[in-house]
Amino acid sequence: MKQNGNHPGTRVNTQEAPAIDPAQFAGRYYSPELETIYTIAKKGDALKLVHVHHGEVDLTVAGKDKLNAPWWFIQNIEVVRNAAGAVSGIKVSNGRVMNLWFTKLPDDFAGNGK
């Protein structure tokens, strides 16, 4: 079916998205507003979001610095990087909350009273 006459089209070759190493997102993230810590961990081939009270859930890599979670209270995660390109934190959003800040804790942060 033609609509509004003949129109030339340009065929483009599809390109694969650049490979993203999910391990770069791994770490513990603290929200001063909620006073809680979420952990992003790579377990096997899966990337998990873990919380002490909510358990764990699979994350989906949606782009270079975008993750998705299936929880109603955490749906979209935007990874924030510093000037050197290292992950410095995440912004969490859902239908009601936008850009709730979580600071990435240092790898040597014990957080367990030791």
C-alpha positions in Angstrom: 0.0 0.0 0.0 1.3 3.4 -0.9 0.3 6.5 1.0 0.8 10.0 -0.4 2.8 8.7 -3.4 6.2 7.1 -3.8 8.9 8.1 -1.4 12.6 7.0 -1.6 14.0 5.2 1.4 17.6 4.7 2.5 18.5 1.3 3.8 20.8 1.4 6.8 22.9 -1.4 8.2 22.1 -2.4 11.7 24.9 -2.0 14.2 25.3 -4.1 17.4 25.3 -2.2 20.6 28.7 -2.0 22.2 29.5 -4.7 24.7 28.8 -3.6 28.3 30.6 -5.3 31.1 28.0 -5.6 33.9 30.7 -6.1 36.5 31.5 -2.4 36.3 28.2 -1.6 38.1 29.0 -4.0 41.0 29.2 -2.3 44.4 27.3 -1.0 47.4 25.2 2.1 47.1 24.0 4.3 50.0 21.1 6.7 50.1 21.4 9.3 52.8 17.7 10.2 52.3 16.5 6.6 52.9 19.5 5.6 55.2 19.8 2.3 53.4 22.2 0.4 51.2 21.5 -1.5 48.0 24.1 -3.8 46.5 24.5 -4.5 42.8 26.3 -7.9 42.4 27.2 -10.1 39.4 26.2 -13.6 40.1 27.0 -16.0 37.3 25.7 -14.4 34.1 23.1 -12.3 36.0 23.3 -8.9 37.5 21.4 -8.7 40.8 20.1 -5.8 42.9 20.1 -6.9 46.6 18.6 -5.3 49.7 18.7 -6.7 53.2 14.8 -6.5 53.6 13.6 -6.9 50.0 15.8 -9.7 48.9 17.3 -9.8 45.4 16.1 -9.3 41.9 17.6 -9.6 38.4 18.6 -6.3 36.7 18.5 -5.8 33.0 21.1 -3.7 31.2 19.1 -1.3 29.1 22.0 0.8 27.8 25.5 2.1 28.6 24.6 3.5 31.9 21.0 2.4 32.3 19.6 -0.5 34.3 16.1 -1.7 34.8 14.6 -3.5 37.8 11.2 -5.2 38.1 10.3 -3.9 41.6 7.6 -1.3 41.8 9.7 1.0 44.0 12.8 0.7 41.9 12.3 0.5 38.1 15.0 2.6 36.4 18.6 3.1 37.5 20.9 5.6 35.9 24.6 5.1 36.5 26.5 8.3 37.3 30.2 8.5 36.5 32.9 10.9 37.7 35.3 12.8 35.4 37.6 9.8 35.2 34.7 7.6 34.0 34.5 5.5 37.2 31.0 4.8 38.7 30.4 7.3 41.5 26.7 6.6 42.2 23.3 5.8 40.9 20.0 7.7 40.4 16.9 5.6 41.0 13.5 6.4 39.6 10.0 4.9 39.4 6.6 6.3 38.6 6.6 8.7 41.6 10.2 9.2 42.6 12.8 10.7 40.2 16.6 10.6 40.5 16.9 9.4 44.2 20.6 9.6 44.8 22.7 6.7 46.0 26.5 7.2 46.5 28.8 4.3 45.6 30.6 3.2 48.8 34.3 2.4 48.7 35.1 -1.2 48.0 36.7 -1.5 51.4 33.6 -0.2 53.2 32.8 -2.8 55.8 29.3 -1.6 56.8 28.9 -4.5 59.2 30.3 -2.9 62.4 33.7 -4.6 62.1 
